[in-house]
């Protein structure tokens, strides 16, 4: 192997090219083999495309860190960031201690330090650390000792910055710091590793991660690097980027859905394919499987893997009071009016689909209790239904026990009021648990809860395909009472169903149920439920009266004969009223009155009941312009003497478009009136005679006027579109800039003492390592002095014995217990009365003295 040119080692070095020779690793025997960094398609390493491994450790973590780094390959292509619970007042020696275990450079982080692969970064004392765009940022710890969770803090920022290239490792330590951070990493399709419990000196932190179901791999610290490297080599982001799937891939993916459905009874084919692919590829990376067909075979041979994939696809990522400003707005602005509208002794019903382990459902219960406390003499009860596909998550939610690190998301006041602290962490108080009913449910297949006042479905729709989202929103509308509240996640909207829900606060994604109009989409119930719920749906929509007592279901309703007034109104409308069309705000035809065949005709191709597609030649542009103007100005728009081509001839038409506000059932719909223009009288025709030139001028002026109106309308539509796009862009930017608060204060002295204990454990381990090193140095020095066969005595400034060689013990009666005694108190064989005075003189002048003296045995 060619020798490597000498160069100064820098804390943050550029990644080595794959063509450069690699230096041999000094890692201990049995370490993982050297691996070249991931390279781009052009052969050069990707500068910002490498994974970052966050390693969290606490008490007893130094041994685990040394074992971990000792087995990391020299050129793994990954960066390693170490986060520990450190004493804020003690300058640690972690960098020096870890440098002995690895050939990679180990540096203490400074602010805005760029992360590079094949390097180790150590958090400094009394700092929190985050990562943004590949730069490490240090923040002062403002909370008292014991109230900081630096591992969770860094893991969350790592997940946001590196997405699926984030890897979290939890090693030995007390408490549960790191568990919430691993949740964030798993949510971004990253990987989570934990030290096995039987090898961890303190198993609290890895146990919390493993019992929460977040650890993809649990193994001894020395085995984790090889597992991480194997995952890195087979992970989705080092393989070829996702392209359009061929038939074989689609077939293999369908087989995965079949295995999941047969094993768990749940169909995931309605979920977003991109999410499904990422989760499946992550499992394939953990098992080093490179083809989907091979993974299908692995699933058939390992039923346990089907269960693990099922849990992976459920994405059980949640937390208390996610997006705190949205919860505050719900409590302060929305719930008071909803609660005041309830009668004394009534019940407020809510539903939380996709509740996972119950944090969102309990958050809603707590917010409702806080809102009720602010209203005097309010006596209503709470009934909250919380459902999820994962039965194990539902069982955990029923227990209501959560780790101590939820204090990062729950304020101290809420912790005192709604939780009881015990050895397991925090337990939700009984009165809150009794108000929430948990049950397993598949929102795609099972019937919904109805007559609800609140429906909180946060961050569930983002995982479903758009087709399924369009069906679920009307289902939510059906489940809510009039005026009910729909609470969605920050990245979710009601889509095109603006006629069903009115935004109360667009930023917080809080919507209020509207009464359905004529053009409201039909509710599509899951298969098997349409027959049993059809009568209920009709009664709810007001299309049929409830059954009379004693009537059997399915009996044809009795129809009374129409009244005389109804028949007269119908005749008048048919003979005297102009033809008209009722549409929604998109132009889709809802109802047709009169004969419109002269103005509208079916479009060629697939059936399309949109009025713009059916308009005949001569009225398409004018209809579109008038429709947009009426929709925007909220007032009728009329265009007269419009020439429309019909069956080879033309006819004159008066077009009127208006937006209906009354009755409320038709609110938001558009009424298009099509009236034939009356022919001019003889006198009018005589007066209208003009020369052909005049007629041509009038026609040109009319065309010019139309062109001007068209240009003006186009400008207005473009300006409106620009304003809407700008508003949407600002909203998306605001959503992306909102970060979760992760540094809430903790208030218990037990956690503070635990943190101090962890810090002392770390400091003690560092000092013990230094003591062992000093002891080895002392032994080396002693062996060196004894091997010279020279009698040597070491004294301090007070002439007390510090150290002596074995030969000196033959001249002066010294034993090991004499260390620290004055030399003048010890008997000697030397005839040297001035020895003490000469020693003091040497100390004073720092100049050596040399004398020849004799001993009582006759030696000189």
Buried (B, 14 or more C-beta within 10 A) or exposed (E): EEEEEEEEEEBBBEBBEBEEEBBEBEBEEEBBEBBBBBBEEEEEBBEEBBBBBBBBBBBBBBBBBBBBBBBBBBBBBBBBBBBBBBBBEBEBBBBEBBBEBBBBBBBBBEEEBBBBBBBBBBBBBBBBBBBEEBEBBBEEBEEEBBBBBBBBBBBBBBBBBBBBBBBBBBBBBBBBBBBBBBBBBBBBBBBBBBBBBEBBBBBBBBBBBBBBBBBBBBBBBBBBBBBBBBBBBBBBBBEEEEEEBEEEBEEBBEBBBEBBEEBBEBBBBBBBEEBBBBBBBBBBBBBEBEEBEEBBEBBEEEEEBBBBBBBBBBBBBBBBBBBBBBBBBBBEEBBBEBBEEBEEEBEBBBBBBBBBBBBBBBBBBBBBBBBBEEEEEBEBEBBBBBBBBBEBBBEBBBBBBBBBBBBBBBBBEBBEBBBEBEEEBBBBBEEBBEBBBBBBBBBBBBBBBBEBBBBBBBBBBBBBBEEBBBBBBBBBBBBBBEBBBBBBBBEBBBEEBBBBBEBBBEBBBBBBBBBBBBBBBEBEBBEEBEEEBEBEBEEBEEEEEEBEEEEEEEEEEEEEEEEEEEEEEEEEEEEEEBBBBBBBBEBBBBEBBBEBEBBBBEBEEEEBBBBBBBBBEBBBBBBBBBBBBBBBEEEBBEBEEBBBEBEEEEBBBBBBBBBBEEEEEBBBBBBBBBBBEEEEEEEEEEEEEEEEEEEEEEEEEEEEEBEEBBEEBEEBBEEEEEEEEEEEEEEEEEBEEEEBEBBBBBBBEEBBEBBBBBBBBBBEBBEEBEEEBEEEEEEEEEEEBEEEEEBEBEBEEEBBBEBBBEBBBBBBEBEEEBEEBBBEEEEBBEEBEEBBEBBEEEEEEEEEEEEEEEBEEEEE
